[in-house]
Amino acid sequence: MVKSSLEVHKKAEQAMREAVYKVVKEHRKTGIPLAIWKNGKVVRVPAKKIKLN
């Protein structure tokens, strides 16, 4: 059985969401800011300002 590219895409997206959630949670625990890309520059953001769904 060959999985459709849509199924693979959905699984990859879910895995990415879970990974980001874990990283933000860990940064909140340690107090280390996250580095994100914003307006063409790298910006450090306090983990508490990142929304988790």
Contacts in CASP RR format, 6 or more apart in sequence:
PFRMAT RR
TARGET T0000
AUTHOR 0000-0000-0000
METHOD contacts of the structure
MODEL  1
MVKSSLEVHKKAEQAMREAVYKVVKEHRKTGIPLAIWKNGKVVRVPAKKI
KLN
21 52 0 8 1.000
23 34 0 8 1.000
24 34 0 8 1.000
24 47 0 8 1.000
24 50 0 8 1.000
24 52 0 8 1.000
25 52 0 8 1.000
27 33 0 8 1.000
27 34 0 8 1.000
27 47 0 8 1.000
27 50 0 8 1.000
28 47 0 8 1.000
28 48 0 8 1.000
31 46 0 8 1.000
31 47 0 8 1.000
32 47 0 8 1.000
33 44 0 8 1.000
33 45 0 8 1.000
33 46 0 8 1.000
33 47 0 8 1.000
34 44 0 8 1.000
34 45 0 8 1.000
34 46 0 8 1.000
34 47 0 8 1.000
34 50 0 8 1.000
35 42 0 8 1.000
35 43 0 8 1.000
35 44 0 8 1.000
35 45 0 8 1.000
36 42 0 8 1.000
36 43 0 8 1.000
36 44 0 8 1.000
36 45 0 8 1.000
37 43 0 8 1.000
END
